Amino acid sequence: MASFEISGKLIEKYNTVQRTSTFRTREFVIEVAEDANGRTFFNYVKFQCVQDKTDILDRFNTNDILKVTFNIRGSKWEKEGRVNYITNLDAWRIESVKLSGNGNDFPADMPPAFVPDASASSDVDDLPF
């Protein structure tokens, strides 16, 4: 399965949870800033670390800028005739990132998350609000 990377600011890190006698998880949230047409939008992405990776977060503090390498894992859960699908973002590497120094708190190596189509007319606004 492919690995993905994303950078953002550490907003929350939670305590390790012992799910079973042999399985533990730890969740954390990063804030990802996306610049679109001169406006900044924020997304909050929750990840989990599992097993021995739960200790990785001990090195980082709230507001640190991080690069998270993760896998997407999905599972099917059935109980009493009901089916549910669960998606987890399993972080397996976390690194500190240096800021670009231009005052916008974006990591220096972070490409823009949204690049508008130059051929689209700027006079058309199809947002419902």
TORKOL-4160 file (C-alpha; in steps of 0.2 Angstrom, whole numbers, padded with zeros to 4 digits, m for minus):
129
<pt num="1" X="0000" Y="0000" Z="0000"/>
<pt num="2" X="0006" Y="0018" Z="m0004"/>
<pt num="3" X="0012" Y="0030" Z="0009"/>
<pt num="4" X="0007" Y="0048" Z="0010"/>
<pt num="5" X="0015" Y="0063" Z="0018"/>
<pt num="6" X="0007" Y="0079" Z="0025"/>
<pt num="7" X="0014" Y="0094" Z="0035"/>
<pt num="8" X="0005" Y="0104" Z="0048"/>
<pt num="9" X="0004" Y="0111" Z="0066"/>
<pt num="10" X="0002" Y="0099" Z="0080"/>
<pt num="11" X="m0014" Y="0104" Z="0089"/>
<pt num="12" X="m0018" Y="0089" Z="0100"/>
<pt num="13" X="m0010" Y="0073" Z="0106"/>
<pt num="14" X="m0019" Y="0061" Z="0116"/>
<pt num="15" X="m0014" Y="0048" Z="0129"/>
<pt num="16" X="m0010" Y="0030" Z="0123"/>
<pt num="17" X="m0025" Y="0018" Z="0124"/>
<pt num="18" X="m0022" Y="0000" Z="0128"/>
<pt num="19" X="m0036" Y="m0007" Z="0116"/>
<pt num="20" X="m0032" Y="m0026" Z="0120"/>
<pt num="21" X="m0019" Y="m0035" Z="0130"/>
<pt num="22" X="m0008" Y="m0034" Z="0114"/>
<pt num="23" X="m0014" Y="m0019" Z="0105"/>
<pt num="24" X="m0012" Y="0000" Z="0109"/>
<pt num="25" X="m0015" Y="0016" Z="0100"/>
<pt num="26" X="m0012" Y="0034" Z="0102"/>
<pt num="27" X="m0021" Y="0048" Z="0092"/>
<pt num="28" X="m0015" Y="0066" Z="0087"/>
<pt num="29" X="m0022" Y="0080" Z="0077"/>
<pt num="30" X="m0013" Y="0092" Z="0065"/>
<pt num="31" X="m0019" Y="0108" Z="0058"/>
<pt num="32" X="m0016" Y="0109" Z="0039"/>
<pt num="33" X="m0016" Y="0127" Z="0031"/>
<pt num="34" X="m0022" Y="0128" Z="0013"/>
<pt num="35" X="m0020" Y="0144" Z="0004"/>
<pt num="36" X="m0033" Y="0147" Z="m0010"/>
<pt num="37" X="m0035" Y="0164" Z="m0019"/>
<pt num="38" X="m0027" Y="0174" Z="m0006"/>
<pt num="39" X="m0037" Y="0166" Z="0009"/>
<pt num="40" X="m0031" Y="0153" Z="0021"/>
<pt num="41" X="m0042" Y="0138" Z="0025"/>
<pt num="42" X="m0038" Y="0126" Z="0039"/>
<pt num="43" X="m0041" Y="0107" Z="0040"/>
<pt num="44" X="m0039" Y="0097" Z="0055"/>
<pt num="45" X="m0033" Y="0079" Z="0052"/>
<pt num="46" X="m0033" Y="0066" Z="0065"/>
<pt num="47" X="m0020" Y="0052" Z="0064"/>
<pt num="48" X="m0016" Y="0036" Z="0075"/>
<pt num="49" X="0000" Y="0028" Z="0079"/>
<pt num="50" X="m0001" Y="0010" Z="0084"/>
<pt num="51" X="0010" Y="m0002" Z="0094"/>
<pt num="52" X="0028" Y="0004" Z="0096"/>
<pt num="53" X="0025" Y="0019" Z="0086"/>
<pt num="54" X="0014" Y="0027" Z="0100"/>
<pt num="55" X="0030" Y="0033" Z="0108"/>
<pt num="56" X="0035" Y="0044" Z="0093"/>
<pt num="57" X="0024" Y="0058" Z="0099"/>
<pt num="58" X="0034" Y="0060" Z="0115"/>
<pt num="59" X="0047" Y="0070" Z="0106"/>
<pt num="60" X="0034" Y="0084" Z="0100"/>
<pt num="61" X="0025" Y="0098" Z="0108"/>
<pt num="62" X="0008" Y="0107" Z="0104"/>
<pt num="63" X="0011" Y="0120" Z="0090"/>
<pt num="64" X="0027" Y="0111" Z="0083"/>
<pt num="65" X="0026" Y="0110" Z="0064"/>
<pt num="66" X="0027" Y="0092" Z="0059"/>
<pt num="67" X="0029" Y="0081" Z="0043"/>
<pt num="68" X="0018" Y="0065" Z="0045"/>
<pt num="69" X="0021" Y="0050" Z="0035"/>
<pt num="70" X="0006" Y="0038" Z="0035"/>
<pt num="71" X="m0004" Y="0024" Z="0027"/>
<pt num="72" X="m0022" Y="0024" Z="0024"/>
<pt num="73" X="m0030" Y="0008" Z="0032"/>
<pt num="74" X="m0048" Y="0003" Z="0030"/>
<pt num="75" X="m0058" Y="m0011" Z="0039"/>
<pt num="76" X="m0076" Y="m0018" Z="0038"/>
<pt num="77" X="m0085" Y="m0020" Z="0055"/>
<pt num="78" X="m0100" Y="m0030" Z="0057"/>
<pt num="79" X="m0111" Y="m0032" Z="0073"/>
<pt num="80" X="m0129" Y="m0037" Z="0075"/>
<pt num="81" X="m0132" Y="m0036" Z="0056"/>
<pt num="82" X="m0126" Y="m0019" Z="0054"/>
<pt num="83" X="m0110" Y="m0015" Z="0043"/>
<pt num="84" X="m0099" Y="m0001" Z="0046"/>
<pt num="85" X="m0083" Y="0004" Z="0037"/>
<pt num="86" X="m0069" Y="0012" Z="0047"/>
<pt num="87" X="m0054" Y="0022" Z="0039"/>
<pt num="88" X="m0038" Y="0026" Z="0049"/>
<pt num="89" X="m0023" Y="0036" Z="0045"/>
<pt num="90" X="m0009" Y="0026" Z="0053"/>
<pt num="91" X="0006" Y="0037" Z="0056"/>
<pt num="92" X="0023" Y="0028" Z="0056"/>
<pt num="93" X="0035" Y="0042" Z="0054"/>
<pt num="94" X="0034" Y="0060" Z="0062"/>
<pt num="95" X="0048" Y="0073" Z="0059"/>
<pt num="96" X="0050" Y="0091" Z="0064"/>
<pt num="97" X="0049" Y="0104" Z="0049"/>
<pt num="98" X="0057" Y="0121" Z="0048"/>
<pt num="99" X="0046" Y="0135" Z="0044"/>
<pt num="100" X="0049" Y="0145" Z="0028"/>
<pt num="101" X="0053" Y="0161" Z="0037"/>
<pt num="102" X="0040" Y="0172" Z="0027"/>
<pt num="103" X="0029" Y="0174" Z="0042"/>
<pt num="104" X="0014" Y="0163" Z="0036"/>
<pt num="105" X="0019" Y="0147" Z="0046"/>
<pt num="106" X="0019" Y="0136" Z="0031"/>
<pt num="107" X="0033" Y="0123" Z="0030"/>
<pt num="108" X="0047" Y="0128" Z="0019"/>
<pt num="109" X="0045" Y="0113" Z="0008"/>
<pt num="110" X="0026" Y="0112" Z="0008"/>
<pt num="111" X="0018" Y="0114" Z="m0010"/>
<pt num="112" X="0002" Y="0123" Z="m0011"/>
<pt num="113" X="m0013" Y="0112" Z="m0007"/>
<pt num="114" X="m0024" Y="0120" Z="m0020"/>
<pt num="115" X="m0019" Y="0128" Z="m0036"/>
<pt num="116" X="m0033" Y="0136" Z="m0046"/>
<pt num="117" X="m0035" Y="0133" Z="m0064"/>
<pt num="118" X="m0028" Y="0148" Z="m0073"/>
<pt num="119" X="m0040" Y="0146" Z="m0088"/>
<pt num="120" X="m0055" Y="0147" Z="m0076"/>
<pt num="121" X="m0063" Y="0164" Z="m0076"/>
<pt num="122" X="m0061" Y="0174" Z="m0059"/>
<pt num="123" X="m0078" Y="0182" Z="m0062"/>
<pt num="124" X="m0088" Y="0166" Z="m0059"/>
<pt num="125" X="m0091" Y="0162" Z="m0041"/>
<pt num="126" X="m0100" Y="0145" Z="m0040"/>
<pt num="127" X="m0100" Y="0144" Z="m0021"/>
<pt num="128" X="m0118" Y="0143" Z="m0013"/>
<pt num="129" X="m0114" Y="0157" Z="0000"/>
